[in-house]
Amino acid sequence: VRIMIAVAGADRVTDIREFRTAEHIVQSDRRLRAVKPETYKSIVKAQARIVDADLATAVGSLKTLLRTTGERQRAYAIARRMAQSDGTPGKKETAVLAAIAKSLRIEPGDTDASPT
């Protein structure tokens, strides 16, 4: 959720295509799909506050939240999908993607992990 918010909000405008992509990712994810809507809404609000307060720290902490290579690759694939959902990623989205890749210790574009 934090990654989707960070990438979608990078340019401070959330396009309807980004919203739909996030919705599809949530519906496709077994763990997120099981979360009750009111609980998910609380999670989104909390993660948005974290991202808004300090993007660098929010992104930097991903390496401790996502411990396995598979989790990190999947998370980065989600980030790429979010960035590409409204067309070509802009400069700010590209910068957030680079920060996510650095935090997750992944080479940008180095993963073919399915985001769903």
N, C-alpha and C positions, 0 to 999 in steps of 0.2 A: 504494500500500500504506500509506504514512504517513497519508494522509487517512482511509482506512478505519479504521485503528487509532485515530486521534485522535477521530473521531466516535463509534465504537462504544465506546470506553473513557471517554468524557466523564463518564458517570455511574458509572464504576468497576464496571459490571456489563455483561457481554456476553450479550445475549439470544440464544436459538437462532435467532430470525428475523434478527438482525444477522449471525450467522455464516453462515446460508444465503444472505443477500443478498451478502455478501462473496464467498462461494464462487461464486455465479452471475456476479458481476462478473469474477472471475478467469477463469472458464471461457469467458466471452464475449469477453474481450480477447485479441486475436491475440498480442500480445507476452507477456503473462503466461501464457497457455496454453502457450507454447513453453518456459517455464522448467521445469526438472526439479524434482520435488517436494522433494528434499533442498535444492536451491538456494533454492527459494521459502521453505522453512522457515527457512533462514538469513537471508533478506531480512526476513521477518516479525519474527524475533527482534531483528535489528539495528534495524529501524524502531521496534519497541516500546520498545527501550532509549532511543532518541533522544526519542521522545514522552514517556516516563516521566521522563527526566532534565530536560527543559525544554520543556513544551508550547508556550509562546509562541515560543521560538526555532525549534522544529520547524515550526510553522505559518508563522512569519514567513519562513522560508527557502524556502517554496514558490514565491515569486515569481521566485527565481533558478533554480529547478529546472524550472519550467514557463514557457517563454519566449514561446510564441505565444498569441494570444487563444483560438484553438481548443482548445489544451491546457488552458488555464485554465478555460474554460467546461466542458469535459468533466470535469475534476477536480472542479469545484464541483458539477456534476450528480451525480457519484458521492457526494460528501459529503452532498448533500440526500437521495439515495436511501438511504444508510446511516442518516441521522437519522430518516427516515420509516419505516424497515423494521419497527420494533417499535411502530408506532402514531404518535401525535403526539409530536414531539420535545420533550424536557424542557428545563428552563432551562439546564442545563449543555450539552446538545447544541446548543441554540440559540446559546449563547455561543460554542461552538467553530465553528459554522457562520458566525457573524458575523466571527470572527477569520480564518477561511479566506477569506471573501469580501473582507475588507479587504486581506489579504496578496496575493490574486490580482487585486485592483483590479476586482472584479465587484460589481455591485449585487445584494444578496440577492434571489433569485427572478427575476433578470433574464435567466436563460438557459434555453433549452428544449433544450439540447444533450442528446443521448441518452447515458446513462451506459454503454451497452453497445456 
